[in-house]
Amino acid sequence: MFLSVFDMFKVGVGPSSSHTMGPMVAGAQFLDLLRNSPFEAHGLRASLHGSLAFTGIGHATDRATILGLAGFTPDSYDHARAETVLAQIRDTETVLNDGLNPLQFNIKSDLIFDYDHPLPGHANGMILMATDAQGDVILQETYYSIGGGFVMTEAELAAGKDTDEGAPVPFPFKSAAEMLDMAAKSGKSIAQMKQANEISRNGANGLKPGLTRLWDVMNDCINRGLTTDGTLPGGLSVKRRAKAIHDALQAERGLNISAPHVINDWMSTYAMAVNEENAAGGQVVTAPTNGAAGVLPAVIRYWLDHVPGATTSKIDEFLLTAAAIGGLIKYNASISGAEAGCQAEVGSAAAMAAAGLCAVMGGTPEQIENAAEIALEHHLGMTCDPVKGLVQVPCIERNGLGAIKAVSAASLALRGDGQHFVPLDAAIETMRQTGRDMHEHYKETSLGGLAVNVPNC
């Protein structure tokens, strides 16, 4: 099994990897399908189902779908240009793309929120259609946004999750047990095995620059969040808090008045800075999703700014280790809140961050696996219940607490010898089963939990 570090960590746009980035990617893919089609299309139509329908407005799924059909992609997203194109589409009811005729698209009638007919493959389903001059469908594809910005067609999903058809990799571990066994036999760390897999598949030239860019985008996102205040969009009137908390923490430095637990406030504010940026539609890195994007960068920033001996030269090791753990979780369970609740998002992020921190602080493969297990275990059962469908309440604070749990998990693991009672594989399987059994009201539909028990406006 091979899942690239650049699949687990993707530069994109907020507020949601599954509900914003995924639909945008699907739209762009449908355009490629249309360009290669023998049919001459005159119009476009989109139908959103399941969680994409229920929380689509709050997650900007409508906007992302339209922009995807207009040729936008998350990794090269230009906000100013997007605003201009959206206004043009509203005014002209026409979508313009290179290599295609002008395509009719009326936002009110051609973008359908279907609340009554969930698609069978995944909670995040959408159908994209091209129509002829009479309005009849001449080309149609069903897409599933399966979390973390990953998109699969109906056929790809039906073919099974192990769709990796590339060249063999040196360390093809599909479970934590296999990962530890390969580490023991090879004498390599988890990061070294992951690096070898990346190089064997994609070459060495792009690995270092790519990892550097990931951290640069993460760190820039933290810094923007720490210096920006105001109110987040969406109607809940949620105020940004990261800047004020960070300003207060900086003012207290050197005064010898802070209690030891204040270090938790530093971790939380780093994470909240990212997720406030995400909620505002800013540029973030899926880690492994947008809704959980603050956990891992916050732990790296905590380590760099507050842990003696930390060095940026080890960030690659952190990211590669975290990606290895994230790949195991995605392959064997889920990273999608719509499929398995927030345990699959913040829980996965905390496990990845705990593993990365344990690695750069000298942990053995066994201790790293233990750190990931501790972090994931104590998120089991966590629901996804965003108020008003916005990635704000409880999501922003939840990332702060996820970062705190990740650091605690790594610290506990480093105090031990790597031997522990619950294997990571068992925690991952438990998360999968829990997500399967969880009522759909608690899986990113905003039909249960906090979403129905606090005011939405």
C-alpha positions in Angstrom: 0.0 0.0 0.0 1.4 3.4 -1.0 -0.2 6.8 -0.2 2.1 9.7 -0.9 2.9 12.3 1.8 1.6 14.8 -0.8 -1.7 13.0 -0.8 -2.0 13.1 2.9 -0.9 16.7 3.0 -2.4 18.8 0.3 -2.3 22.6 -0.1 -5.9 23.8 -0.5 -8.6 26.2 0.5 -11.0 26.3 3.5 -13.4 25.6 5.0 -13.6 21.8 4.3 -11.4 19.3 2.5 -14.3 17.0 1.8 -17.1 19.6 1.3 -15.0 22.3 -0.4 -11.9 20.9 -1.9 -13.4 17.6 -3.0 -16.3 19.1 -5.0 -14.0 21.6 -6.6 -11.7 18.7 -7.6 -14.7 16.7 -8.9 -15.8 19.6 -11.0 -12.4 20.0 -12.6 -12.3 16.2 -13.3 -15.7 16.4 -15.0 -14.5 19.1 -17.3 -11.6 16.8 -18.4 -14.2 14.0 -19.0 -16.3 16.4 -21.0 -13.4 17.5 -23.1 -12.6 13.9 -24.1 -16.3 13.2 -24.8 -17.7 12.9 -28.4 -20.8 14.8 -27.2 -21.3 18.5 -27.7 -22.5 19.9 -24.5 -24.6 23.1 -24.1 -25.1 23.1 -20.3 -24.1 21.8 -16.9 -26.0 20.5 -13.9 -25.0 19.3 -10.4 -26.8 17.4 -7.7 -25.5 17.2 -4.2 -26.4 14.3 -1.9 -26.1 13.2 1.7 -23.8 15.3 3.9 -22.8 17.5 0.9 -26.5 18.5 0.7 -27.1 18.9 4.5 -24.1 21.0 5.3 -23.2 22.2 1.9 -24.1 25.8 2.3 -22.1 26.1 5.6 -19.1 24.3 4.0 -19.3 26.4 0.8 -20.0 23.3 -1.3 -22.2 25.2 -3.6 -19.5 27.7 -4.3 -16.8 25.1 -4.6 -18.9 23.0 -7.1 -19.5 26.0 -9.3 -15.8 27.0 -9.2 -14.7 23.5 -10.0 -17.0 23.5 -13.1 -15.4 26.8 -14.0 -11.9 25.1 -13.9 -10.6 26.1 -10.5 -8.5 23.7 -8.4 -7.7 23.9 -4.7 -3.9 24.0 -5.1 -3.9 27.0 -7.4 -6.9 28.8 -6.0 -7.1 32.5 -6.5 -9.7 34.1 -4.2 -10.0 37.4 -6.1 -10.3 35.7 -9.5 -12.9 33.3 -8.0 -15.1 36.2 -6.9 -14.9 37.7 -10.4 -15.8 34.4 -12.1 -18.7 33.7 -9.7 -20.2 37.1 -10.3 -19.9 36.5 -14.1 -21.7 33.1 -13.8 -24.5 34.7 -11.7 -24.9 37.5 -14.2 -24.6 35.6 -17.5 -25.8 32.1 -16.4 -22.9 30.8 -18.5 -19.6 29.0 -17.6 -16.6 29.5 -19.8 -13.7 27.0 -20.0 -10.8 26.5 -22.3 -11.5 23.8 -24.9 -15.3 23.8 -24.4 -18.3 25.7 -25.7 -19.9 28.3 -23.4 -22.0 26.2 -21.1 -25.4 27.3 -19.6 -25.6 27.1 -15.8 -28.3 28.7 -13.8 -27.2 28.6 -10.1 -30.7 28.5 -8.8 -32.0 25.7 -11.0 -28.9 23.7 -12.1 -27.3 23.3 -8.6 -29.6 20.9 -6.7 -29.4 20.1 -3.0 -31.1 16.7 -2.8 -31.8 16.0 0.9 -33.9 12.9 0.3 -31.8 10.6 -1.9 -28.3 9.7 -0.4 -26.0 8.0 -2.8 -25.0 4.4 -1.8 -21.2 4.7 -2.0 -20.4 7.4 0.6 -22.1 10.1 2.6 -20.4 12.8 0.4 -21.9 12.1 -3.0 -22.5 14.3 -6.0 -23.7 13.8 -9.6 -22.3 16.1 -12.3 -24.1 16.2 -15.6 -23.7 17.8 -19.1 -26.8 18.6 -21.1 -27.6 19.2 -24.8 -29.4 22.1 -26.3 -32.8 20.7 -25.2 -31.6 20.2 -21.6 -31.3 16.4 -21.8 -28.4 14.7 -20.0 -25.8 13.5 -22.4 -22.9 12.8 -20.0 -23.1 12.0 -16.3 -20.6 11.0 -13.6 -21.1 10.2 -9.9 -18.3 11.4 -7.6 -17.6 10.7 -3.9 -15.6 13.1 -1.8 -14.2 10.6 0.7 -12.3 12.9 3.0 -9.0 14.9 2.9 -9.7 16.2 -0.6 -9.7 12.7 -2.1 -12.3 12.2 -4.8 -13.3 8.9 -6.4 -15.8 8.1 -9.2 -18.5 5.6 -8.6 -16.5 3.0 -10.6 -13.3 3.7 -8.7 -15.0 3.4 -5.3 -16.7 0.1 -6.4 -13.4 -1.3 -7.5 -12.1 -1.2 -3.9 -9.9 1.0 -1.7 -6.7 -0.7 -2.8 -6.4 1.1 -6.1 -2.7 1.6 -6.0 -1.4 0.3 -9.4 2.0 1.9 -9.4 5.4 0.3 -9.2 6.1 -1.7 -6.0 7.6 0.2 -3.1 10.4 -1.0 -0.8 8.2 -1.0 2.4 4.6 -1.7 1.4 3.1 -1.9 4.9 -0.7 -2.0 5.2 -0.9 -2.2 9.0 1.0 -0.9 12.0 2.1 -4.5 12.7 3.7 -4.8 9.3 5.3 -1.4 9.7 6.9 -2.3 12.9 8.1 -5.7 11.5 9.7 -4.0 8.5 11.3 -1.4 10.7 12.8 -4.1 12.9 14.1 -6.1 10.0 15.5 -3.2 8.0 16.9 -1.2 10.9 15.2 1.9 9.5 12.9 4.4 11.2 9.3 4.9 10.1 10.3 8.2 8.4 13.2 6.5 6.6 10.9 3.8 5.2 8.4 6.3 4.2 11.1 8.4 2.5 12.3 5.3 0.6 8.8 4.6 -0.6 8.4 8.2 -1.8 11.7 8.2 -3.7 11.0 4.8 -5.3 7.7 6.1 -6.7 8.2 9.7 -7.4 12.0 10.3 -7.3 14.1 12.3 -4.9 14.2 15.7 -6.5 10.8 16.9 -5.5 10.6 15.4 -2.0 12.6 18.0 0.0 11.2 21.1 -1.7 7.7 19.7 -1.5 8.0 19.0 2.3 9.5 22.4 2.8 6.6 24.0 1.0 4.1 22.1 3.1 5.6 23.5 6.3 5.9 27.0 4.9 2.2 27.0 4.1 1.3 25.6 7.5 3.4 28.1 9.3 2.3 31.0 7.2 -1.3 30.0 8.0 -0.5 30.0 11.8 1.1 33.4 11.5 -1.9 34.9 9.6 -4.2 33.5 12.2 -2.2 35.0 15.0 -2.2 38.5 13.5 -5.8 38.7 12.2 -8.9 39.4 14.3 -12.5 40.2 13.4 -15.6 38.0 12.9 -15.8 34.8 10.9 -18.2 34.6 8.0 -21.3 32.3 7.9 -23.8 33.9 10.2 -22.8 32.6 13.7 -20.9 35.8 14.4 -18.0 33.8 15.9 -15.1 36.1 16.8 -11.6 35.2 16.0 -9.7 34.6 19.3 -6.3 33.4 18.4 -4.7 36.8 18.0 -6.0 38.1 21.4 -4.9 35.0 23.2 -1.5 35.1 21.5 -1.0 38.8 22.3 -1.8 38.1 26.0 0.6 35.1 26.1 3.4 37.2 24.6 2.7 39.9 27.2 3.0 37.5 30.0 6.3 36.0 28.9 9.2 36.7 31.2 7.0 37.9 34.1 7.2 34.6 36.0 3.5 34.7 36.7 2.3 31.9 34.4 1.1 28.6 35.7 2.7 25.5 34.0 -0.6 24.6 32.3 -0.4 27.8 30.3 1.7 25.9 27.8 -1.6 24.4 26.7 -2.8 27.8 25.7 0.1 28.2 23.4 -0.7 24.9 21.7 -4.4 25.8 21.5 -3.8 29.2 20.0 -1.5 27.9 17.3 -4.2 25.3 16.3 -7.1 27.9 16.6 -5.1 30.3 14.4 -5.1 27.7 11.6 -8.7 26.8 11.9 -9.9 30.4 12.1 -8.1 30.9 8.8 -9.7 27.7 7.4 -13.2 28.9 8.5 -12.5 32.2 6.7 -11.7 30.3 3.5 -8.0 30.8 3.7 -5.2 28.7 2.4 -4.5 25.6 4.6 -2.9 22.2 4.3 -5.1 19.1 4.8 -3.6 17.3 7.8 -5.3 15.0 7.1 -8.4 17.2 6.5 -9.3 20.9 6.6 -11.5 20.5 9.6 -8.5 19.0 11.5 -5.9 21.1 9.8 -4.7 22.9 13.0 -3.6 20.0 15.1 -0.4 18.9 13.4 0.9 22.4 12.6 0.2 23.5 16.1 2.3 20.5 17.5 5.2 21.3 15.2 5.1 25.0 16.1 4.9 24.1 19.8 7.9 21.8 19.4 9.9 24.4 17.5 9.1 27.3 19.8 9.0 25.7 23.2 11.0 22.4 23.3 14.8 22.7 23.8 16.8 21.2 21.0 14.1 21.4 18.4 15.3 22.2 14.9 13.6 22.8 11.5 16.0 20.2 10.0 13.8 17.5 11.5 10.5 18.8 10.1 10.8 16.3 7.2 11.0 13.5 9.6 7.9 14.7 11.5 5.9 15.0 8.3 7.0 11.7 6.8 6.2 9.8 10.1 2.8 11.5 10.4 2.0 10.7 6.8 2.8 7.0 7.4 0.4 6.9 10.3 -2.3 8.8 8.4 -2.0 6.5 5.5 -2.7 3.5 7.7 -5.7 5.1 9.2 -7.1 6.2 5.8 -6.5 2.7 4.3 -7.9 0.7 7.2 -10.7 3.1 8.4 -11.5 6.6 7.4 -10.4 10.2 7.7 -13.9 11.5 6.7 -16.1 13.1 9.3 -19.1 12.4 7.1 -18.2 8.7 7.2 -17.0 8.2 10.7 -17.5 11.4 12.7 -14.8 13.7 14.1 -12.8 10.7 15.5 -11.8 10.3 11.9 -10.7 13.9 11.5 -9.3 15.3 14.7 -8.6 11.8 16.1 -6.6 10.9 13.0 -4.8 14.3 13.1 -3.9 13.8 16.8 -2.5 10.3 16.1 -0.4 11.7 13.2 0.9 14.6 15.2 1.7 12.4 18.2 3.7 10.1 16.0 5.6 12.9 14.4 6.4 14.5 17.7 7.5 11.2 19.2 9.8 10.6 16.2 11.6 14.0 16.3 12.1 13.6 20.0 14.0 10.4 19.5 11.2 7.8 19.9 11.7 4.3 18.6 9.2 2.8 16.0 7.5 1.1 18.9 7.1 4.3 20.9 5.9 6.1 17.8 3.2 3.5 17.2 2.3 3.7 20.9 2.0 7.5 20.7 -0.3 7.3 17.7 -2.5 4.7 19.5 -2.8 6.7 22.7 -3.9 9.8 20.7 -6.4 8.0 18.5 -7.8 5.9 21.4 -8.9 8.9 23.3 -10.8 10.4 20.4 -12.9 7.2 19.8 -16.6 7.9 19.5 -16.2 11.7 18.8 -19.0 12.9 16.7 -19.0 15.5 13.9 -21.8 18.0 14.7 -20.9 21.4 13.3 -23.3 24.1 14.2 -25.1 25.5 11.2 -22.8 23.3 9.1 -19.9 25.7 9.6 -16.4 24.5 10.4 -16.3 26.8 13.4 -18.2 25.4 16.5 -17.0 23.1 17.9 -14.3 22.6 15.3 -11.9 25.4 16.0 -11.5 24.7 19.7 -11.5 21.0 19.1 -8.3 21.3 17.1 -6.6 23.0 20.1 -7.6 20.1 22.4 -6.5 17.7 19.7 -3.0 19.2 19.7 -2.8 19.0 23.5 -3.8 15.3 23.4 -1.2 14.7 20.7 1.6 16.2 22.8 0.4 14.3 25.9 0.3 11.1 23.9 3.8 11.5 22.6 5.1 12.3 26.1 3.5 9.3 27.6 4.8 7.0 24.9 8.4 8.4 25.3 8.2 7.6 29.1 7.6 3.9 28.2 9.5 1.3 26.2 7.0 0.9 23.3 5.2 -2.1 24.9 1.5 -1.4 25.5 -1.8 -3.2 25.7 -3.8 -1.9 22.8 -2.1 -2.0 19.3 -2.6 0.9 17.0 -4.2 -1.5 14.5 -6.9 -2.4 17.1 -7.6 1.3 17.7 -7.9 1.9 14.0 -10.3 -1.0 13.5 -12.3 0.2 16.5 -12.6 3.6 15.0 -13.8 2.0 11.7 -16.5 0.0 13.6 -17.5 2.9 15.7 -18.0 5.1 12.6 -20.0 2.4 10.9 -22.3 2.1 13.9 -22.6 5.8 14.5 -26.0 7.4 13.7 -25.9 9.6 10.6 -27.1 12.5 12.7 -23.6 12.6 14.2 -21.6 12.4 11.0 -21.3 15.9 9.5 -25.0 16.3 8.8 -25.6 18.9 11.5 -28.8 16.9 12.4 -27.6 16.0 16.0 -25.3 17.0 18.8 -24.3 20.6 19.3 -25.7 21.4 16.0 -29.3 21.2 17.3 -28.7 22.2 20.9 -27.3 25.6 20.5 -28.6 28.7 18.7 -27.7 28.7 15.0 -27.8 32.5 14.6 
